[in-house]
């Protein structure tokens, strides 16, 4: 099959570095003589035919911006079989031969379904959560970690001045990676993640008491979103230790900001790889980074892979932050 026209969309939660991926898809395809359409607001744009013709200059001056120039959405209509068929028909009407879908697992399920309806799709992992099993890194994760670290550093200043404890929730949905690495980077006394069961007395209170006896007077506890309950945890800490405690949910601030170099480079390489696959008539793949190499997997195999949490790193974190 000759690839004449491809489309690119971003879907699900935005992530810094998505713009770099869009830029790379557009410029790679144009260099190969392929027309590119930008689809706005995720799969909704495919359902409504909300597309724009992309040229070399459409993606100028975006590589350093967070968010996504194509906007994004989660589309309930597209998650139905009728919605997928409607989107596939729209692709045919617009002469779209293939689609690059930049997003997370949910977006890849959509890409798999659209491929089954005859439209070749390639997924590019873009999410701050780093929760996609087939890849070592997702676009946006590095920026979010650095943002979370900077925010906790700021909290730490005031926490230290008041001899307090800060209980901080970081994003990540059901994945504890963002919390684990942020916790290491800020020297959190305890890191609570959904992947590792914890005992509040042993893993929080006792650790705080121990460090208190060795002279420490202020504490940071990092809690993954998948554990949650930071207000309750903070109140319990105050009750049990007598240390004044405050809860902070970092929230969506972690999704914004200029992407780090790592996310810009990763987005660029992955976008290039995705457009090249489509040029060669290859779809139903997810682009990934494995041991510093850009590779790709069958979408269904990628979705079936199980994420492995780095338990060893988790234990090291607790050994050295005491
Ligand atoms: O998947 C990215 C993410 O930011 C998660 O960390 C978080 O659970 C979720 O999206 C928040 O979604 P929304 O932007 O719809 O509130």
Boltz pocket constraint, residues with backbone or C-beta under 6 A from the ligand:
constraints:
  - pocket:
      binder: B
      contacts: [[A, 13], [A, 14], [A, 104], [A, 127], [A, 128], [A, 129], [A, 171], [A, 172], [A, 173], [A, 225], [A, 255]]
      max_distance: 6.0
